[in-house]
């Protein structure tokens, strides 16, 4: 099973979160969310619970990226931040 961390929890993250929590749930696991906004990370935790009864994933402020990698050991990091 591949372990995924989602960095950026705006609207762009939605298609990845939904696919990982539903279509690919047998081969993929969301292990963490990382963003500036705890409100958005909590929203996605609620969403994965509604979609697939997945328990809340750990959330990390963007300044805690290295900590997130060390603690959750994702295989893949999906970055869905805004283009600048």
N, C-alpha and C positions, 0 to 999 in steps of 0.2 A: 504494500500500500504506500503510495506517495503522500508525503506530508507537505502541506501548503501553508505558507503565511501570506496574508493579504496586507499590503502596505498601501494605505489610502482607502478610505471608506466612504467616498462620495458616490455619486450615481454610477460612475464607471465600474465600480467594484461589483455592482449588482449582478451582472451577467455571469461573472466568475463564481461568486458566492452561490448563486442559485444552481449553476451547473455542478459545482463540487458537492453541494449538499443533497442533490437529487439524482441527476442523470449519472454522475460518476461516483456516487457514494460508496460503491463496492470496491473501488480502486483508489479513492482519494479521501484525504482527511484534512480539514482545515484545523490548523494547530494554534493559530494566533491571528490577532488583528493589531495593526499598528497605524496610528494616525495622530493628528493634532487634537481631534475631537473625541472625547469619551462618549458624548451623546451619540455620535454616528456609530462608533464601535458597539455600543450597547444596543442600538437599533438593529445592527446586523446579527448580534447574538440572539436577539428576540426573533429575527427572521429565520435563522437556521433552526431554532427550536420549533417554530411554527411549521416550517417546510418538512423537517425530517426528525423532529424530536431530539435534536443534537443539543447536548448540554453546552452551557456558555464556554467559549474559548477564552484564553487569557488575552487581556488587552494591554497594549504598551503605547505610551506616548512616543511621538517620533524621536525624541531625544534618547529613548531607550532601545533603539534598534539593535545595537550590539548585544544588549541583555536579552532581547527577544530571541535572537539567533542562538545564543548560548543556552538558554533555558528550554526552548522548544525544538531546536534542531530540525528545522524544515529542510526538505529536499529541494523545494522550489519556493522562491519568493516572487509573488505577482505584485508588480508595482502599478497602481492605478491612479497615480497623482495627476494633477493638472499640468498640461503642457505650458511651459513658460517661454 
